[in-house]
C-alpha cells in the first residue's frame, strides 16, 4: 500500500517542461544538457537510458537529493539531449 503525502514533493521540471516532455525522451543512451533562463549550461550528463535518467530529476525531494541538485533544478528551464549509439559513444561525446 502506498502512503499518500500531505504535501507532495516539488516537481519543478514538470512545471516548466511539462509532464509530456519526459514521455517523449527516448530510452536510448545519450548525453543531455540542462540550461538556465540565460541559456547557460548548468549541467551536462550522460545516460545509458535517457528517459530513465531524466525522469530521476522530476521529483525534487529534499530528503533524497543533495542540495546542489535541488538548487540546479530550480534554475533549469530547458533540457536538450542527443541520442548516441551506445554508452561508450555518449561518454566520448
C-alpha positions as CSV (number, residue, x, y, z in Angstrom):
1,X,0.0,0.0,0.0
2,X,1.4,3.4,-1.0
3,X,1.2,6.2,1.6
4,X,-0.2,9.5,0.4
5,X,1.8,12.6,1.3
6,X,0.1,15.6,2.9
7,X,2.4,17.9,0.9
8,X,3.6,16.4,-2.3
9,X,7.2,16.7,-3.3
10,X,8.0,19.6,-5.6
11,X,8.3,18.8,-9.3
12,X,9.9,21.9,-10.8
13,X,10.8,20.3,-14.1
14,X,7.3,19.0,-14.6
15,X,6.0,22.6,-14.0
16,X,8.5,24.1,-16.5
17,X,8.8,21.5,-19.2
18,X,5.5,19.7,-18.8
19,X,5.0,16.0,-18.0
20,X,4.7,15.3,-21.6
21,X,8.4,16.1,-22.2
22,X,9.5,13.1,-20.2
23,X,7.2,10.7,-22.2
24,X,8.9,11.7,-25.4
25,X,12.5,11.2,-24.3
26,X,13.9,8.1,-25.9
27,X,15.0,5.1,-23.9
28,X,18.5,5.0,-25.5
29,X,22.0,6.0,-24.5
30,X,22.9,9.7,-24.9
31,X,24.0,13.0,-23.4
32,X,21.9,15.8,-22.0
33,X,22.4,19.5,-21.2
34,X,20.4,21.4,-18.7
35,X,20.1,25.1,-19.4
36,X,19.0,28.0,-17.3
37,X,16.9,31.1,-18.3
38,X,20.0,32.8,-19.8
39,X,20.6,29.7,-21.9
40,X,23.8,28.9,-19.9
41,X,24.6,25.2,-19.5
42,X,24.2,24.4,-15.8
43,X,24.8,20.6,-16.1
44,X,26.0,18.1,-18.6
45,X,25.3,14.4,-18.1
46,X,25.4,11.1,-19.9
47,X,23.0,8.2,-19.6
48,X,22.6,4.6,-20.5
49,X,18.9,5.3,-20.8
50,X,18.0,9.0,-21.3
51,X,14.3,8.7,-20.3
52,X,15.1,6.9,-17.0
53,X,17.9,9.3,-16.1
54,X,16.0,12.5,-16.9
55,X,12.9,11.1,-15.0
56,X,15.1,10.7,-11.9
57,X,15.3,14.6,-11.8
58,X,11.5,15.1,-11.9
59,X,10.8,14.8,-8.1
60,X,12.9,17.3,-6.1
61,X,12.7,15.5,-2.8
62,X,14.9,17.4,-0.3
63,X,15.3,14.2,1.8
64,X,16.7,12.1,-1.1
65,X,18.5,14.7,-3.2
66,X,21.7,16.7,-2.5
67,X,21.1,20.4,-2.0
68,X,23.3,21.3,-5.0
69,X,20.9,19.2,-7.2
70,X,17.9,20.9,-5.8
71,X,19.5,24.4,-6.5
72,X,20.3,23.3,-10.0
73,X,16.8,22.0,-10.7
74,X,15.4,25.4,-9.6
75,X,17.5,27.0,-12.3
76,X,16.7,24.6,-15.2
77,X,14.3,25.9,-17.8
78,X,15.3,23.7,-20.8
79,X,16.8,20.3,-21.3
80,X,18.5,19.3,-24.6
81,X,19.5,15.7,-25.3
82,X,21.3,13.8,-28.1
83,X,20.9,10.1,-28.7
84,X,24.2,8.2,-29.1
85,X,24.7,4.7,-30.5
86,X,26.0,3.3,-27.2
87,X,27.0,4.3,-23.7
88,X,30.7,4.5,-24.8
89,X,29.8,6.9,-27.6
90,X,27.8,9.0,-25.1
91,X,30.8,9.2,-22.8
92,X,33.1,10.2,-25.7
93,X,30.7,12.9,-26.8
